[in-house]
Amino acid sequence: MRITPKTPEVRVPRLVGLMAVDARETAEAGGVLLAAPDRPDFHRTVVDYVVRQFPQPGAEVPRGAVVTVWFDLGDAEGGAGVREPRPPRPPSGGLRRELDQPGDPFEVLR
């Protein structure tokens, strides 16, 4: 544990992108406390990544102020899953007219 000088104001450290365990250590070293409203088991969370924080990094706050962080939910907790294109794909290029299928018994006469 790092002990910081007893100053009335501290700057909020950048926590976005850090794993939960690293975010807790960085916050402690920076003189602020962490809260995670989306994680009731926050103190046991280790490998989830911080995706948002408030107040923003660099803001001056009183020593011991609470910084709220939010974590990436991941696939285990109902995330969006794999993002891959699924057929049917939209036609390429602007507007295109629909073409008849080859061998259509009711071919449109033009």
C-alpha positions, 0 to 999 in steps of 0.5 A, a space after each residue: 500500500 502506498 501512502 500519499 501525502 496528506 493534501 486536501 485535494 487529489 486528482 482522480 487517476 485514470 481507471 478506464 482500461 484497468 482490470 478491477 484489481 488494478 483499479 482498486 490498487 490505483 485508486 487506493 494509491 491515488 487517495 480515492 475510494 471506488 464504488 461499482 453500482 453494477 457489481 455487488 461483488 466488487 471486492 471479489 471482482 478481479 479480471 473484469 475491465 473498467 469501461 467508464 468512470 465518474 468523475 473523469 480522470 484529472 478532476 480534483 476531488 477531496 481526499 477519500 472521495 468516491 469514484 464510481 466505475 462501471 465494468 464490461 459485462 462480458 459473455 458470462 453475464 449476458 453480453 451481446 456475444 459474437 459480432 459476425 455478419 449474418 446472411 442475408 446481407 444487404 445488397 451492395 451499392 445503391 438501389 438495385 431492382 430485384 431480379 427474377 429467379 432463373 427458371 421462374 415459371 411465372 416470369 415477368 414479361 417486359 
